[in-house]
Amino acid sequence: MLKELKKRYETALFDSIMPFRLDRSLDKEHGGYLTRLDCESTTTPVGYIRLQGRQVWMLSTVYNKWPS
């Protein structure tokens, strides 16, 4: 059961969450990351520092655990 859950979460992370965030969340105008994205990539101009930290943590964790 745990292996099935692991596979399910990895699939969601790499096939859905990461591509969506990497394609849409980089703030090319001001640096950092756009934080409040919906399914249509609509954002708000407010950047929350805790979400900036979470984005960096997520990307560094993924890189360290799954370097490929």
C-alpha positions in Angstrom: 0.0 0.0 0.0 2.8 2.5 0.8 4.5 1.8 -2.5 1.3 2.5 -4.3 0.9 5.8 -2.4 4.5 6.7 -3.1 4.0 6.1 -6.8 0.7 8.1 -6.8 2.3 11.1 -5.2 5.4 11.0 -7.3 3.2 10.8 -10.4 1.2 13.8 -9.3 4.3 15.7 -8.4 6.2 15.1 -11.6 3.4 14.9 -14.1 1.1 17.7 -12.8 2.4 19.9 -10.0 6.0 20.5 -11.1 5.3 21.2 -14.8 2.5 23.6 -13.9 4.6 25.5 -11.3 7.8 25.6 -13.4 6.0 26.8 -16.5 4.0 29.5 -14.7 5.4 30.6 -11.4 8.8 32.3 -12.2 8.5 36.0 -11.9 10.5 37.3 -14.8 9.8 40.9 -14.0 10.7 41.1 -10.3 12.5 37.8 -9.6 11.3 35.2 -7.2 8.1 33.3 -7.8 4.5 34.1 -8.5 2.5 32.6 -5.7 -1.2 32.8 -6.1 -1.8 30.9 -9.3 -5.1 29.3 -10.3 -5.7 26.7 -13.1 -5.8 29.5 -15.7 -2.5 30.9 -14.4 -4.1 34.0 -13.0 -2.0 35.7 -10.3 -2.2 38.4 -7.8 0.4 41.1 -7.5 1.0 40.2 -3.8 4.0 37.9 -3.1 4.0 36.1 0.2 7.4 35.4 1.6 6.4 32.1 3.2 5.3 30.9 -0.2 8.6 32.0 -1.7 10.3 29.9 0.9 8.1 26.9 0.2 8.8 27.1 -3.5 12.6 27.2 -2.9 12.3 24.3 -0.4 10.2 22.3 -2.8 12.5 22.7 -5.7 15.7 22.0 -3.7 14.1 18.9 -2.1 13.0 17.6 -5.5 16.5 18.3 -6.9 18.2 16.5 -4.0 15.9 13.5 -3.9 15.4 13.1 -7.6 18.3 14.6 -9.5 17.3 13.3 -12.8 
